[in-house]
Structures are given as structure tokens and as C-alpha cells.
Amino acid sequence: MTTFQYRALHANGSVAEGVLEANGRQEAFKQMESRGLRPINLTERGAGSTKTITAPSKPAAKEAKAPAKPQSKDTSPKDAKAAANIPAPTSLSFGTPKISARMLENFTRLLSSLLAAGVPLSRALVILQREASSPVAQAKWKEVHDLVVDGMTLADAMAKSPDVFPRVYVAMVEAGETGGFLDVVLKQIADFQASEKEMKSKVMTAMLYPAILLVLALGVLIFLLVFFIPRFQLVFQGFGAKLPLLTQIIIGASDVLRSYGVLLLLGVFISGYLARNWVTSSAGRRAWEGFILRVPTIGSLVAQFAMSRFCRMLGTLLGAGVPLIACLNVARRSIGNQILVDAVAHSIDRVKEGKALGPSLGDCRVLFSGSTLEMISVAEESGKLDGELIRIADVTEGDLDRQLKTAVAMAEPLMLFVIAAFIGTIFIGMVIPIFTLQEHIK
């Protein structure tokens, strides 16, 4: 048994301090939760070391009258002076650059390491400002630092910049602050970001060659219709013969493209803009995502990718000691597809009613197969749910990688066949009239 010294809030906002014994940090949090306490600070006293985990809690900052300040407000004149000495970023005249995924991952991992080493949050943010590799990152980390020093929690400060910190990221930080293990959660976020980036890189690499073939096919088709067909058309007009239907269709398409090509291109851009606005709306997004799920092959790949993200996020948070309901609410946001998010929301309601996780997720069969639900149920009964969820995510991503390679292997010859079909059709349509020219010559 390990002895823990805690500082927490009662439901009425008063501060409580005390000591408890538990087999681990997660059990200590469960004991505090059963007593109706919300943790602010938890100190683990081991055999030869002492580890303090502080959670800057927003209610504590507002309601508690204790003289001690939360970690998020911990700053010193030295830190403030260091922050003031950081040079202001230079403005760029060609638009505002953005924080890249790599910058955010480095920020997350370094912040986790600094907090784990016992560096106060405000000082850690100052250090990250100094270490920033670009002016835009330096300005953003300074903005977060200033908000934290002004009394905001780290999650609320990050939520002010949704273009940099995604909602799932902010939700995980909030869970880490509330539970008192922000450093652990930040490390898990960085690991999750690295895994997510690797998975997206595989998808983009797999789709690169078919995309190049598609662009090549369109380019060849436009070249034939704009530059090649008109020369044959002049030859046919000189004989005044009636052309076959296929040839007439090809020549008509060539005339339309040459006469109204600019208008057609403008129409494509306008249609794309309107479609993008429609997809970003709530109704349009649900309709589009529902359609994608019904597409053969693609729908199953999207569902597997969403399930992998959900399991990895849920396992990551459970391993960090976040309560199950909070884990489910955060993991639900990581799915991405709103149709699947709604389906998982019903399962979370069943878990809140006291039912087991495995049977509760059974209502969402689009995401979870019967074997997956059985593995989750067994892991939940044996107390190894976090590790099993990570294993399921690893296995699913490996299977998804193999399916993508198979799909790409099938897409390559299919795209070549489409290119050959377009070119062959145009060639046949132009050659057929040539065989009848001899009759008109005679």
C-alpha cells in the first residue's frame, strides 16, 4: 500500500486535505471520487521518493479561499521577466503561417517532460517560447502562457485557439488537469499524435499514385479534345459526309470544351466551393458522412479507421487514470464521423446507467464487430481494458494498412484501364470515318 496526501474540493466548494492509502494512483482517485471529492493536488509518498501531481482546477481558482494558488497561476517575477524578454515575432506580408502538426507534437512532448520534471506550468511555457523554432509558434506559446498567468486553466487557454489545438486535444488536457496527471496525459497525446500522423501518412502515400494517374487521364483527355480533334474535324468537313454518332459526340464535346472551357472551369470552382460549404454545415456533413459509410469498401475502411482511433484514445486515457465516463466522452470526439459519434453517444448513456462497456457498445455494430466486443468484455472483466484497447487499435491499424495496399494494388490497373478506355474511344471515333473517305473520294 502507498500513502497519498491529497488536497481536494467538496461539492460545496470548500477545500479538504487529508491522507489515504491505496494500491496505486488510480485507486486513490477512485477513493476520492467515492467520497465526493474533486482532486486539486495529489502527493504520492513512496519508499524513497516523493512525486507531486498538481491539477489546476478552474472551480478551485474561483471558489476556494485558500491562500495557495493553482499550478496554472504559478509564476514568478523571474518567469515574467523572461517572458517579457522574448522578442516579438516578425509579421509576414504573405499571409499568416500556421502551426504545423510537427510543431504541436514537439510542444506537447516537451511540455510533458518539463511538467514531469517538476517545472511549474508557467515557467515551462516560458521555456517552450524560447525553444520555439519559428516566430508563429513563439507567438502562440506566449499567448497560451499569458492566458494561463491571467488565471485560465491550460485547457481553456488552448480552447481559445481551435485552429491550433483540436477539440480532442483540449478535452484530453482538461481531463489531465482535473485528474491531477497533466504530464502523463500530455505524453499520451504526443504518442497519439505520432501514431495518427503515421497512419495518415500511410493513407496519403497509398492514394498518391492513383491520384497521379487520374490527373494524367484528365490531362490527356483535355489535350485530345482541345488540340487533336479539331484537326480531324477540318478534314471531315471538307468531304461533307455524314459522320458516325460516336464521332459526332466526340466532336461536340470538343466544341463545347473549346468554346466554354473557361466557363466550365469557373463552374467547377463554384460548385466545389458550394459543396464545401454544404459539407461543413451540420446537415450536409451528416448526409455526406452517411453516404461515405454506405459506399462499398470505402465505408468499411472509414469505419475501421474510426474504431481504431476510438480504441486507442480510450485505452490511452484509461491507462493515464482518467475515469471511464470522461474517457468515453473524449474518445467519442476523436472518431471524426458524426454519424458514428452519435451512435457511440447512445452507448455512453448505457454505461452511465451502470451497464458494462462491451454490451453497451454492441448497439454500434458499424464500428465494433462481435469479436471486438467480446475481447472488450473479457478485458473489462479481467481489469486489463486499457492494454486490450491499445492492442485492438494496433491490430486494426495493421489490418487497415493491408487493406489499403490491396485497394491501391487494384486501383492502379483500374485507372490505367480508364485512361486506355478514354483514349481508345476517341481513337476509334476518329478512325471510323476515315474508312468511308474512299467512297466520297470516288
TAZI-V639627 format. One record per residue. RES is the residue in three letters. PHI is phi in degrees with one decimal (none if undefined). Layout:
RES:PHI + RES:PHI
//
This chain:
MET:none + THR:-110.8 + THR:-92.2 + PHE:-121.5 + GLN:-107.5 + TYR:-124.5 + ARG:-136.7 + ALA:-147.2 + LEU:-108.2 + HIS:-78.0 + ALA:-62.8 + ASN:-84.8 + GLY:97.7 + SER:-76.2 + VAL:-92.6 + ALA:-121.8 + GLU:-128.9 + GLY:-177.5 + VAL:-130.8 + LEU:-143.5 + GLU:-117.2 + ALA:-154.4 + ASN:-78.6 + GLY:-171.5 + ARG:-64.5 + GLN:-63.8 + GLU:-66.1 + ALA:-62.7 + PHE:-64.7 + LYS:-64.8 + GLN:-63.8 + MET:-65.1 + GLU:-65.1 + SER:-66.8 + ARG:-87.9 + GLY:76.0 + LEU:-106.6 + ARG:-110.3 + PRO:-68.3 + ILE:-110.9 + ASN:-144.4 + LEU:-131.9 + THR:-112.2 + GLU:-96.7 + ARG:-109.0 + GLY:-89.0 + ALA:-68.2 + GLY:-132.5 + SER:-145.7 + THR:-128.7 + LYS:-124.0 + THR:-108.5 + ILE:-119.1 + THR:-114.5 + ALA:-116.2 + PRO:-71.0 + SER:-99.6 + LYS:-65.4 + PRO:-62.2 + ALA:-65.2 + ALA:-68.7 + LYS:-92.7 + GLU:-100.8 + ALA:-73.3 + LYS:-104.6 + ALA:-68.1 + PRO:-70.7 + ALA:-71.4 + LYS:-104.3 + PRO:-65.0 + GLN:-63.2 + SER:-66.1 + LYS:-100.2 + ASP:-72.6 + THR:-145.7 + SER:-135.2 + PRO:-57.6 + LYS:-64.3 + ASP:-64.3 + ALA:-63.1 + LYS:-66.3 + ALA:-64.4 + ALA:-65.9 + ALA:-68.7 + ASN:-80.5 + ILE:-72.2 + PRO:-67.4 + ALA:-71.7 + PRO:-67.0 + THR:-78.1 + SER:-80.6 + LEU:-106.5 + SER:-83.5 + PHE:-104.4 + GLY:87.3 + THR:-93.1 + PRO:-68.3 + LYS:-111.4 + ILE:-77.0 + SER:-78.9 + ALA:-62.8 + ARG:-66.9 + MET:-61.1 + LEU:-65.5 + GLU:-64.6 + ASN:-63.4 + PHE:-59.5 + THR:-64.3 + ARG:-68.0 + LEU:-67.3 + LEU:-64.8 + SER:-62.0 + SER:-64.5 + LEU:-66.7 + LEU:-66.0 + ALA:-64.8 + ALA:-81.0 + GLY:92.7 + VAL:-75.1 + PRO:-58.9 + LEU:-59.4 + SER:-63.4 + ARG:-69.3 + ALA:-62.1 + LEU:-66.3 + VAL:-63.2 + ILE:-61.9 + LEU:-66.6 + GLN:-62.1 + ARG:-64.0 + GLU:-83.2 + ALA:-59.4 + SER:-88.4 + SER:-142.6 + PRO:-60.5 + VAL:-67.8 + ALA:-67.7 + GLN:-59.9 + ALA:-67.4 + LYS:-69.3 + TRP:-66.1 + LYS:-66.3 + GLU:-61.6 + VAL:-64.1 + HIS:-59.1 + ASP:-64.1 + LEU:-67.1 + VAL:-66.1 + VAL:-63.8 + ASP:-74.7 + GLY:117.7 + MET:-76.2 + THR:-73.7 + LEU:-62.3 + ALA:-62.8 + ASP:-66.1 + ALA:-65.4 + MET:-70.3 + ALA:-64.8 + LYS:-70.8 + SER:-125.8 + PRO:-65.3 + ASP:-74.7 + VAL:-103.9 + PHE:-107.6 + PRO:-62.5 + ARG:-61.0 + VAL:-64.3 + TYR:-59.6 + VAL:-62.7 + ALA:-63.6 + MET:-67.7 + VAL:-63.0 + GLU:-61.7 + ALA:-64.4 + GLY:-67.3 + GLU:-65.8 + THR:-66.1 + GLY:-83.3 + GLY:88.3 + PHE:-137.8 + LEU:-62.4 + ASP:-62.3 + VAL:-65.2 + VAL:-64.6 + LEU:-62.9 + LYS:-64.6 + GLN:-65.2 + ILE:-62.2 + ALA:-62.1 + ASP:-63.8 + PHE:-64.7 + GLN:-62.3 + ALA:-64.4 + SER:-64.9 + GLU:-64.1 + LYS:-65.0 + GLU:-65.3 + MET:-66.7 + LYS:-64.7 + SER:-63.8 + LYS:-63.7 + VAL:-64.4 + MET:-64.9 + THR:-64.7 + ALA:-65.8 + MET:-90.4 + LEU:-65.4 + TYR:-64.7 + PRO:-59.4 + ALA:-65.8 + ILE:-63.1 + LEU:-63.1 + LEU:-64.5 + VAL:-63.7 + LEU:-62.0 + ALA:-62.5 + LEU:-65.0 + GLY:-63.2 + VAL:-63.9 + LEU:-62.7 + ILE:-65.2 + PHE:-60.8 + LEU:-64.7 + LEU:-72.3 + VAL:-88.2 + PHE:-110.7 + PHE:-89.8 + ILE:-64.2 + PRO:-55.9 + ARG:-68.9 + PHE:-69.4 + GLN:-61.9 + LEU:-64.1 + VAL:-65.2 + PHE:-67.0 + GLN:-65.4 + GLY:-67.2 + PHE:-96.4 + GLY:64.6 + ALA:-84.1 + LYS:-78.2 + LEU:-88.0 + PRO:-61.6 + LEU:-60.0 + LEU:-60.9 + THR:-65.7 + GLN:-63.4 + ILE:-64.0 + ILE:-65.3 + ILE:-65.6 + GLY:-63.1 + ALA:-63.8 + SER:-65.6 + ASP:-62.9 + VAL:-62.5 + LEU:-67.7 + ARG:-74.8 + SER:-84.4 + TYR:-123.6 + GLY:-60.7 + VAL:-65.0 + LEU:-65.2 + LEU:-63.6 + LEU:-63.2 + LEU:-63.9 + GLY:-63.8 + VAL:-64.2 + PHE:-65.3 + ILE:-65.3 + SER:-62.6 + GLY:-64.4 + TYR:-65.2 + LEU:-64.8 + ALA:-64.3 + ARG:-64.9 + ASN:-63.1 + TRP:-67.2 + VAL:-67.0 + THR:-75.8 + SER:-73.2 + SER:-62.9 + ALA:-66.1 + GLY:-64.3 + ARG:-64.8 + ARG:-63.8 + ALA:-64.3 + TRP:-65.8 + GLU:-66.6 + GLY:-65.1 + PHE:-65.2 + ILE:-60.9 + LEU:-66.0 + ARG:-87.9 + VAL:-72.9 + PRO:-58.8 + THR:70.1 + ILE:-64.5 + GLY:-60.2 + SER:-67.3 + LEU:-66.6 + VAL:-63.3 + ALA:-64.7 + GLN:-66.3 + PHE:-63.2 + ALA:-65.7 + MET:-64.5 + SER:-63.8 + ARG:-62.8 + PHE:-62.6 + CYS:-65.4 + ARG:-66.4 + MET:-64.4 + LEU:-64.2 + GLY:-65.5 + THR:-62.7 + LEU:-70.0 + LEU:-63.3 + GLY:-65.0 + ALA:-84.4 + GLY:95.6 + VAL:-75.3 + PRO:-59.0 + LEU:-59.5 + ILE:-62.1 + ALA:-64.5 + CYS:-61.2 + LEU:-64.3 + ASN:-65.0 + VAL:-74.7 + ALA:-62.7 + ARG:-61.0 + ARG:-71.6 + SER:-81.3 + ILE:-66.1 + GLY:96.2 + ASN:-86.1 + GLN:-65.9 + ILE:-61.2 + LEU:-72.0 + VAL:-61.3 + ASP:-63.4 + ALA:-64.8 + VAL:-69.5 + ALA:-60.1 + HIS:-64.5 + SER:-66.0 + ILE:-64.2 + ASP:-60.5 + ARG:-69.2 + VAL:-65.8 + LYS:-61.9 + GLU:-77.1 + GLY:106.6 + LYS:-83.4 + ALA:-69.3 + LEU:-68.5 + GLY:-57.1 + PRO:-61.9 + SER:-66.6 + LEU:-76.5 + GLY:-64.3 + ASP:-70.9 + CYS:-105.7 + ARG:-72.7 + VAL:-64.5 + LEU:-91.4 + PHE:-113.2 + SER:-79.0 + GLY:-62.3 + SER:-66.4 + THR:-63.9 + LEU:-62.5 + GLU:-66.8 + MET:-63.9 + ILE:-64.5 + SER:-63.7 + VAL:-63.9 + ALA:-64.9 + GLU:-65.5 + GLU:-69.7 + SER:-89.1 + GLY:76.5 + LYS:-120.4 + LEU:-66.6 + ASP:-62.5 + GLY:-65.4 + GLU:-67.9 + LEU:-64.1 + ILE:-64.1 + ARG:-64.5 + ILE:-61.5 + ALA:-63.2 + ASP:-63.2 + VAL:-64.9 + THR:-64.3 + GLU:-66.1 + GLY:-63.6 + ASP:-65.5 + LEU:-64.9 + ASP:-62.7 + ARG:-65.4 + GLN:-64.7 + LEU:-64.7 + LYS:-62.9 + THR:-65.3 + ALA:-63.2 + VAL:-66.7 + ALA:-61.2 + MET:-80.9 + ALA:-71.2 + GLU:-61.1 + PRO:-65.8 + LEU:-64.6 + MET:-65.9 + LEU:-62.4 + PHE:-64.9 + VAL:-63.6 + ILE:-60.3 + ALA:-63.1 + ALA:-65.8 + PHE:-62.9 + ILE:-65.6 + GLY:-63.2 + THR:-63.0 + ILE:-64.3 + PHE:-62.9 + ILE:-64.8 + GLY:-62.8 + MET:-87.4 + VAL:-84.8 + ILE:-53.7 + PRO:-64.5 + ILE:-63.0 + PHE:-68.7 + THR:-96.5 + LEU:-64.7 + GLN:-61.5 + GLU:-65.1 + HIS:-72.5 + ILE:-66.0 + LYS:-66.5
//
